[in-house]
Amino acid sequence: MYAAGYGIKPWRADRTGGVRLGRRAVFAVVIVALTGFGMALAAHGGTPTSESTVVVQQGDTLWSIATAHYPGDDVRERVQDIEAANGLQGPQIEAGETLRLPG
């Protein structure tokens, strides 16, 4: 009654199909995770380990440092990033102090 031929495949997978399906699922999860990580890096603006330092000069402020080192970025966010990277409680800095600048 039913035709079975070269182009017709059974509904159930053979015993080896489960292994291939598992590999495909793992591959799909890895691709989604890497894509999400890449998008997060792009949104943040760099790699998580890209840091540099700057020595504070007389008359420098966090605002002036952020403006000089991050042109085109939102200065308020960059000031907060510098504060967080250095464990500062506020915008007070002293000449001669070394600050980490997050990427």
C-alpha positions as CSV (number, residue, x, y, z in Angstrom):
1,M,0.0,0.0,0.0
2,Y,2.8,2.4,0.8
3,A,5.6,3.1,-1.6
4,A,9.1,2.8,-0.3
5,G,11.9,3.8,-2.6
6,Y,15.1,5.8,-2.8
7,G,13.7,9.2,-2.0
8,I,11.5,8.1,1.0
9,K,13.1,8.0,4.4
10,P,11.6,6.5,7.5
11,W,10.3,8.8,10.3
12,R,12.5,7.3,12.9
13,A,16.2,7.8,12.8
14,D,18.5,4.8,12.8
15,R,20.6,4.1,15.8
16,T,23.6,6.2,14.6
17,G,21.3,9.2,14.0
18,G,21.2,10.0,17.7
19,V,24.9,10.6,17.9
20,R,24.8,12.9,14.9
21,L,21.9,14.8,16.3
22,G,23.7,15.3,19.6
23,R,26.8,16.6,17.8
24,R,24.6,19.0,15.8
25,A,22.9,20.3,19.0
26,V,26.3,20.8,20.7
27,F,27.6,22.6,17.5
28,A,24.5,24.9,17.5
29,V,24.9,25.8,21.2
30,V,28.6,26.6,20.6
31,I,27.8,28.8,17.6
32,V,25.1,30.7,19.5
33,A,27.4,31.2,22.5
34,L,30.3,32.5,20.4
35,T,27.9,34.8,18.5
36,G,26.6,36.2,21.7
37,F,30.1,36.7,23.1
38,G,31.2,38.5,19.9
39,M,28.2,40.8,20.0
40,A,28.9,41.6,23.7
41,L,32.5,42.5,22.8
42,A,31.3,44.7,19.9
43,A,28.8,46.5,22.2
44,H,31.4,47.0,24.9
45,G,33.9,48.4,22.3
46,G,36.9,46.1,22.7
47,T,38.4,43.0,24.2
48,P,38.0,42.5,27.9
49,T,41.8,42.4,28.5
50,S,42.8,45.5,26.6
51,E,43.9,47.9,29.3
52,S,46.4,50.7,29.3
53,T,47.7,53.0,32.1
54,V,48.1,56.8,32.4
55,V,50.0,58.8,35.0
56,V,47.9,61.7,36.3
57,Q,49.5,65.1,35.6
58,Q,48.9,68.3,37.5
59,G,45.5,69.7,36.5
60,D,44.1,66.5,35.0
61,T,40.6,65.3,35.8
62,L,38.9,62.1,35.1
63,W,36.8,64.0,32.6
64,S,39.8,65.3,30.7
65,I,41.5,61.9,30.7
66,A,38.4,60.2,29.4
67,T,38.0,62.9,26.7
68,A,41.6,62.5,25.6
69,H,41.7,58.7,25.5
70,Y,38.2,57.9,24.3
71,P,37.3,60.3,21.6
72,G,33.8,59.8,20.3
73,D,32.6,57.8,23.3
74,D,30.2,59.0,26.0
75,V,32.5,60.7,28.5
76,R,30.2,60.1,31.4
77,E,30.3,56.3,30.9
78,R,34.0,56.3,30.4
79,V,34.6,58.3,33.6
80,Q,32.5,55.6,35.4
81,D,34.5,52.9,33.8
82,I,37.8,54.4,34.9
83,E,36.4,54.8,38.5
84,A,35.3,51.2,38.5
85,A,38.6,49.9,37.1
86,N,40.6,51.7,39.7
87,G,38.3,51.2,42.7
88,L,37.7,54.9,43.1
89,Q,34.8,56.2,45.2
90,G,34.5,59.4,43.3
91,P,36.2,61.6,40.7
92,Q,39.1,62.8,43.1
93,I,42.5,61.9,41.7
94,E,46.0,63.2,42.6
95,A,49.0,64.1,40.4
96,G,51.4,61.2,40.1
97,E,48.7,58.6,40.5
98,T,48.7,55.8,37.9
99,L,45.3,54.9,36.6
100,R,44.2,51.9,34.6
101,L,42.2,52.7,31.5
102,P,39.8,49.9,30.5
103,G,39.5,49.0,26.8
